[in-house]
Each structure stands twice: as C-alpha cells, then as structure tokens.
Amino acid sequence: MSDLKTRALHYHQFPKPGKLSVESSKPCATQADLSLAYTPGVAEPVREINRDPENAYKYTNKGNLVAVITDGTAVLGLGNMGALASKPVMEGKAVLFKRFANIDVFDIEVTAPSIEAFIETVVNIAPTFGGINLEDIAAPHCFRIEKELRERLDIPVFHDDQHGTAVIVGAALLNALAVQGKKLADAKIVFLGAGAAGCACARLLKVMGAQHLVMVDKSGVLKTSRPDLHDMNRDLATSRDVNTLAEAMVDADVFIGVSAANALSPELLKVMAAKPVVFALANPDPEILPSLAHAVRDDILMATGRSDFPNQVNNALCFPYLFRGALDARAKQITTAMQVAAAEALAEIAREPVPQEVLDAYQLTELSFGKEYIIPKPFDPRLMARVSGRVADAARAEAALDQ
C-alpha cells in the first residue's frame, strides 16, 4: 500500500469516519433552552415562515446552507463510480466550503433511475437550501440537469465542474497572457476537450473578450460543417479551414487541455507562436508534463491541475467565494456577470504583493507575479472579501437592473 493511500485512508477513518459533523448553533442545556429549540417555542418561526416564506432566511440556516449534490457518474478522473463511492469527494467539497467561506453544506448522493428522477429529487429538496452545487455529473446529461434546475428553482444552481473551472481558467489566462505580453482579444486559443468543462471555459472566455477559439474533440476540430454537433457545442464551432489538433496548433498562442493524460505531443509545442501559454489540466496526469514542455520550449508558461507543479488551476479558488457572494446578495442565480467578476478579482489579487501568511503556509521565502505565479494560492486571506465582494456587487447590480 502506497504512503499516500495509507495516509488518505487513515485521514478519512480516524478519529471518526468521514470529514463532516453537525453542530448546534444554539444552546440546549436547560429546560428553557429545550422549550425554545423544540416544542412549544419552535412553533413561532413555523408560523412566521408559513406567513412569509422569506422568513426562512431569518429564522433558519437556509441562507448559509448549500447542497452539494451528485449522481456519481463522473467522480474526479475515476469515471462512473456510483453515488455512494462519491461521498468522500462530496464531503471534501463541504470541508472546503466551510474552511474558505464559512458556508454550511449537506452532501447529498443520489441514486436515480433516470435524469428526470434526479432532477425531481433536487427540486423536491431544494426548499432546504440557499444554493445547489452540482458535482461530478457526467456530460452530456449534466447540461440538461443544470439547465432545468436553473429554470425551475429560485436559488443559485451551479455545476462547478463546468463553471468553476471556467472562472479559474479565465483568471489564470488573463494573467498568463499579461506575463507573456499578449492580450485575450488577440490570442489564438486551442482547446483539446469539448466536454462540459471545455465548453464552459470557452464560452466564458468569449464573454471576457476571446475572439479566436478552436475546439478539438475525439473526432477532430469542431467545425460548422460537422453533422454531429449538438446544442451544447454548436455555438463554439469554427469556420476556419483546420481539421486536426496538429493543424490548429500552428501559430497558436494558447493551448488549454481538458482531456486526457499525455494527449499533447511535445512536437506540437514547437509549432506554437512565440511565448505560448499551455494549460494542461487533465488530472491526475496532465496532457503534457511541465518538465517535458519546458524541455521543448524555454519561452513557455505552464499551468496544470496539480498542486505539486506551479500554477495549479484549482476550483477551490472559485466555488466557496462565488457562493458566498451569491448568498450574501440573496441572488436567485449565479450569472455570467458574477463569474466574470470572480475571474477578474482573482486575476487582480495575483498581481499584488503576497501576504506573509501565504508564504508561511507554503513554506516560501518569496513569491511574486510571473511565470510561476499567475493565480492566488487557496490559503490567501484576501480571497473571501475580494472575490465574494465583487460577486455580490455584480449580483446586486444585475438585480437593480431587473427592477
């Protein structure tokens, strides 16, 4: 048994199984406390919520409670592991919500016989929560699930594998291009992987100003002439005369991989433009290892999804603060504008001097904006106020326009 496996299993089993527990936020030590916590006192908030459902935010934890929900069909990079096996991941997600944004979470693993049954399950339990975080749900049914839930519920519904990844990629790419002396509007960007994450990243980058995108999947370039395009990728097709990844990579400024291990040949790096940006985000093994990429190009800027390489593209930088801002603003949805606000705030923080406590947490003597530091570290204390604040501001601005 490997050392990591041993430590991971021990961590999850001891001193008691799992990573979550429920603690009371009110005293219950006396008869008087009991009469308020339960009958007869509890009848009073019941009446108030029945009179006006908005009072649930006043008298219950709804406003600070998020459901992390999965069907277990796309667990990490492990595939369809089933609902029960996904529970450690959902508990882990809950830990990050609490640690970074002080948001309470119930993890909910659903074994549903159909997409419709899963959707109905979430709709039926939604009154409990202030927000829904969908997690580890396979494409293409993740698209339909999120779309229908967003239409039917009046609380934020967010598929983190899509949009959380997009926010972090957007923030990291803004800064990577700045380091390389390039602009998003001018950059030629190639995506390898046109699933849930790839499509969401591409769409957000287009909103942020990207104009030259080519998507590549297992069948080749997504072209407007391809007959197999569908509603979830048709808007990302190109009319350029390129058919393969090799053709698309010629003079490309950016490669973003959301595909599989070792999917990018070192030879293709050689045909990219000067000072290229490569985000190899397949986990746990990237499309190309940084050591191999740097051996081919000394002018490259690399990011991966791994914590043992510089520039980890990590969703933990996004979802706690995005939900914190949405909950604080009582937003009914997490909109594209809120996602852009989060990406821009993250990019700005990385350009500023790094606090000493961050250096201490990572046992570093110095860290500054550049090729090996383009996005903040997860333990940066500025993230809560800055990112959540910008998200809340964006939510309130949109709400004001709708009135």
N, C-alpha and C positions, 0 to 999 in steps of 0.2 A: 504494500500500500504506500503510495507516494506521500511525502511530507505534507504537501498541500491538501491532499484528500483527507489525511488523518486530522489535520488541524481544522479543516472545514467541517467535517462530521462531528468532531468534538465540540466546536463552537456552537453548532446547531442543537446538540443534545444536552449540554450541561450549562449551568447548574440545573436548568429545567428545559424540557423540549421546546423548540421554537424560538422565535425572536420577539413575540408580542405578548402583552398582557393588558388587561383593562383595569384602570384605577379610578376610584370615585373622586370627583372634583368637589364634592360637598361632604361635610361632616355627617356621620351617622353613628354617634357614640352614646346618645341618650334617648329616652322615650320621646322627648320633644323633637329631636332630630328625626326620629323614625316617623313621627306623625306628619312631618313636612316632606320627607323624602318619598313616602308612600302614602297610603290612605290614613287620614282623610285629606291631608293637605294637597296631594298631587292632583286632586280633582279641580283645583282652581286654575292651574295652567291648561288643563284639558279643556275647560270651558272657554278660556281665552283663545286658544288655538282653534277651537270649533267655531268661535265667533268670527275670527280673522286668521286665516292660515299664515299670514306673515308673522304672527306672534310666535310661530315655531322658532324663528331666528332669535327671539327674545328670551324664550323660556327653555329651550333645548340646545343641544350641541350641533344642530343641523348646519349652522353657518360655518362651522370649523371641522366638518366631517366629510371625508371623501371616500368613495368606494373604489377600490382597486379590483377590477373585475376581469376575469379571463375565462376562456373555454379550454385553455391548454393546448391549442393546436399549433402554436409556433413559439415554443419555450426557448428563450435565448437563441443559441445556434443549434439546439438539440432537436428541433422539429416537433412533431406531434407527440408530446409526452403524456397527454391526458390532463384533466382538470386537477386531480389530486396531486400529481407529481409537480404541478406548477406552484403549489402552495409556498414552498420556501422562497421562490422568486417574489411572489406577491407580498409575503411577509417582509422581505428585504426592501421592497418598494415602500412599504409602510414605514419602516425604520427611517428611510431617507426623508420621507415627507415630514416626519416628526423631528428628526435631528436638524434639518436645514430650514424648515419653515414653520415649525410648531403646529402642524396640521395633523389632526387625528384621522386614522384610517381603519376601516374594516376591510380585510381582504376577503374576496368572495370568488370561489372557484365553482364554475357552473358546468355540470354535465347536462347538455341539452341535446335532444334528439334531432333538432333542426335549427337552422338560422332563425326562423320565426320564433321558435320556443326560447332561444337565447334572448332575443330582443324583448319578448314579452316578459321574461323573468326580470330583466333590468328595469323595464318600465314599471313593473309592479312593486319593486323595492325602492324605486327612486325617491319617494317622499321622505325616506330616512335621511337623505344625504344633501349636502350643499353642492356636490360635484361628482362626476363619474370619470374615472381614469381607466380607459380600456387598455389592456396589456396583453401581449403575446397571443394575438389572434391572427390567424393566417390570412394572407391575401388569396383570392380576391374578396372573400366574404367579409373581411374587416371593413372594406369600403362601404358596403351596404349597411352593415351594423351601425357604424358611426353616423352615416347619413340619416338613417331612420330615427335613431335615438336623438340626434340633434333636432330633428323636426318635431318630435313628439314630446320632448322634455323642456322644462323651463329653467334648467340648471346647466352649468357647463358640462359638456361631454367632450372628452379629449382622448384621442388614440395616440399615446406617447410614442409608440414605435414609428409612427408617421411624422407627427408634427413636432414632437420633442427633438427628434433627430434633425428635422429641418431647421429648427431655431439654432441649434448648436452649430450645424454646418454653415448656416448663414453668418453667424457671428464670427466663426473661425475664418471663413473665406474672406470676409471684409478685411480682416487684419492680415491674413496671409498675402492677399493681393497688395495691400499697402506696403508690407515689408518688401515685396518683390517689385515695387514701383509700378503697379498696374491698377486698373480700375475695373469694377464689376461690369459696367456697361460695355466695355471694350473686350473683355476676356472671352476667349473661345473655350467653352466648358464641355467636357465629355463625361457622361455618366455611364458606368457599367453596372447594370442592375436597374430594372424598371418596375420593381415591385412596389409595395406600399411605401417604404422609406424613400426609395429613389424618386418616385413620382412626387411625393410631398416635398422633398428637398428642392426639386426642380421648380415646382410651382412657386414656392416661397422665394426662391432666388429670382424668378421672373418678376414677382411683385416688387422685390428690392432693387430691380434695375437690370438684371442679366438679360442680354438680348441674343446671345449666340450659344444655344444649347443643342447638344446632340445626345439622344438617349440610345443605349445599346442593351439589348436583352439576348437571350439564348439564340434567337432567330436572326440577330443582326440589328442594324440601325432601325429605330422606329421612324419609318418614312410615311408621308401622307399617302403614298401609293400602296401601302401594305394592306391586304384584305383582312388581316386578323386583329386589327386594332379594335379597342372597345372604349366605352365611355370613360374609363379610368385612366387611359393613356393617350387617347386620340389628340387631345389638345397640346400634347408635348411632342408630336411628330414633326419632323423636319422635311423640308422640300429640297435640301441640299443633295447634291449628287455624290453621296457617300453610302456605302452598303455594309461595311465591316468596321470593327473596332480599329483595325490597323489603319484604314483609310481615315477614320475620324480623328485619330491621334496626331496626324500630320499637322504641325504648327499649332497644336492645342496649347493653351495656357494653363488649363486646369484639368486634372483627372479626378473624378470622385467615384470611388468604388463602394458599392453597397451590394456586393455579390458573393464571392466565394474565395477561399484561400488560394493563393498563387495564380489568380486569374489574369494578372497583368505581367506580360513578358518584359524583362529588362530591355529587350531590343526596342520596344515601343516607346520607352522613355527617350531614346536617342532622337526620335523624330519630332518630339515636342518643341515648342518655342523656347527661346532663352528664358531663364529664370522661371521654370514651371512650378506649379503647385500640385502636389499629389496627396489626396486624402484616401488612404487605403483602409476602409472602415469595417471590412469583414472581421467577425470575431468568432473564436479567439485568434485565428490566424489570418492576417491581412492579405489583400490581393498581391502585395509585394512587401517584403521585409525592408525596413528602413536601411539596414546595412547594405542590402543588395542595391537598393535605389541610389544611395549615396555613392556606391562604388561606380555606378554608371554615369551619374551626373553630380558634379560638385556644386551646381548652382540651384539645386532642388530644395524646396521647402516641403517637409513631410508632416502628415498627421495620421494617426491611427485611432482605433477604438480601445487601445490597451493602455493600462496605467504604467507599464514598465518601459514605455517609449515617450519621448517628449510629445506635447500637443495631443493629449487624449481628448477625443471628441466624446464627451460624456453627458448623457441625458440628465444626470443628477444636477447639472448646472441650470437646467431649464424647468422641469416639471414642478418642483416644490415652489419655486418663486412665481411661476406662471399661475398656478392655482392660488397661491397666497394673494396675489394681486387681484385675481378674479373673485375670490371670496370676499376680500375686503371691499371691493367695489359692488358687491352683490350682482355681478354680471350674470346674464342668462346664457351667454355663450362665450367661448374663447375664440375670438375672431382673428382674422389675418392681421389686422392692425395691431392687436395685442401681441401676436407672435413677432411681428417686425419690431415692436417696441422692446421686447425682451432681447432679441438678437442685437439690436443697436446698443442697448445698455451693457450687455456682456462684452461687446467689442470695445466699448469705451473704457470699461474697467481695466481691461488687459493693457491698455496703453498708458496707464497711470503707474506711479511708483507702487511697489508691492509692500504691503504691511509686514512688519517684523514677525507677527504671529503666524503668518503664512509661511515665511521662511523657516520658522521654528518647527511648524507642523510637518514640513517636508525635509527637515534637516539640511537646509540650504544656507549658504552664506550670502548669495546674491541671486537675483532673478529680475530680468528686465525684458521689456517688449522686444521681440526679434524672432529669428527663425525657429527658436526652440521654446518660445513662449508667446502664443498668439491668442489664447483663451485663458480666463482665470482658473485658478485651482478651486476645487469644490469646497475647501475649508476657508475660503476668503470671506471675512466677516462683512464685506461691503455688499455682497450679493443680495441679501434679504431686503435691505432698504432700497437699494438702487434698482434692481430688476423688478421686484414686486411693485415698487412705487411707480415705475414707468408703465408697467402693465395696468395697474389700477387707473392711472391717469388716462391711458388710452381707452380703457373701458368706459370711464365716466364721460370722456369727450364724445364717444360714439353714442352713448345713452342720451346725452344732451341734444345731439343732432336728430335723434329719433323722436324727441318730444315735440 
